[in-house]
Amino acid sequence: MNAEIIAVGSELLLGQITNTNARFISGHLAEIGINVYYHTAVGDNPERLKETIAIAESRADLIIFSGGLGPTKDDLTKQTIANHLGTTLSMDDSAMESIAAFFERAGRPMTDNNKKQALVLAGSEVLVNENGMAPGMMYQDGDHMYMLLPGPPHELEPMFQFEAKPKLVRMLNEENIILSHVLRFYGIGEAELEDRLQDILDKQTNPTIAPLASAGEVTLRITAKTDTTDEAWKLIDGAKEEILERVGDYLYGYDDDSLASKAIDLLKQQGKTISAAESLTAGLFQSELASIAGASAVLNGGVVTYNEQMKIQQLGMAREFFKEHSVVSEETAEAMASAVREKFNTDISVSLTGAAGPDAHGKEPAGTVWIGIASGEGTKAYRLQLSGMRNTNRIRAVKLALYYLIRTLADEDTRKI
């Protein structure tokens, strides 16, 4: 089955919002073996939407629409598709009851145009919206399946994942198991990773291997289609073993792991606590850790020492130290990490200092970053030379600090990532 995703909304074309829905849907379709060859965005114009539908029908079996199911005049997706297919819209009683109940709970009157949200393509399979008002729907017409989803991501994502996706799996083949496993890498570019694995990628059949790069990291999604779950895992494990023989040094996690969640998991598994001293990142590293539920079990605290004076006051570093060493240096990164570890009495600590840019810091060019890590095994510093914009460098520094933290924890433990 081949799919095309059509995002409806002039706000997408005006650059007012980003089309994250297409990325989300594509990722889930890849898991179940559905190919996505086109993403299309079209404004709130019925004629242009009809043209877009006709083009999609010429090259896709499954056409997924996001947006345009709301109550306003520019929400025209349902009516336009109904006109194109020669069908009608009918009121879904369950959706209407849900919408009415929402307004009753909110203590607000329901206007007539809100009833429009309960209209669905006559004869369609309705997808319940647990997080909003407009239901989604799936409509079969000849060789084409049309899926209509709401635009807001907090409505679309659960609807697709828990309502639509299971239905698609059953449609594809009720007798087959489709299983996916994601490998997450950091510290290697997409081009280099693909180059190292090119022969494996060229010969793939079942399982399939799909690379994806985003925000400095690379993922490989391995998807197997078989009769049983055990057989699917055997295929996936075989491919994974071959991949990790070549690029396993860059692996940091699997499936829904992030750098921050993996770091927190390892700290918990090892019963270790962490602290941080941040200069150029000004708390971003600690914020990233704190975004993970349960971080309080391992994150004792930290300091932001954005200038030399604060490093002296907050970390107890000697004033004479900075007469010999630059704030942006290996020695400073190591001293900050050691000092904050002692101050907060933690098993491990991380420090970040550097010149985020656009200006250099003394002899150190913009983009120079030092990351220090102190633990019971000693203290080590890593030098980075980043080339992005100021805030990009700060974000990359945090991600690299998390990556080095993960590698340090893995090296100090007999367990593998």
Secondary structure by P-SEA (a helix, b strand, c coil): cbbbbbbbcccccccccccaaaaaaaaaaaaacccccbbbbbcccaaaaaaaaaaaaacccbbbbcccccccccccaaaaaaaaacccccccaaaaaaaaaaaaaaccccccccccccccccccccccccccccccbbbbcccbbbbbbbccaaaaaaaaacccaaaaaaaacccbbbbbbbbbbccccaaaaaaaaaaaaaaccccbbbbbbcccbbbbbbbbbcccaaaaaaaaaaaaaaaaacccccccccccccaaaaaaaaaaaaccccccccccccaaaaaaaacccccccccccccccccaaaaaaccccccccccccccccaaaaaaaaaaaaaaaccccbbbbbccccccccccccccbbbbbbbcccbbbbbbbbbcccaaaaaaaaaaaaaaaaaaaaaaaccccc
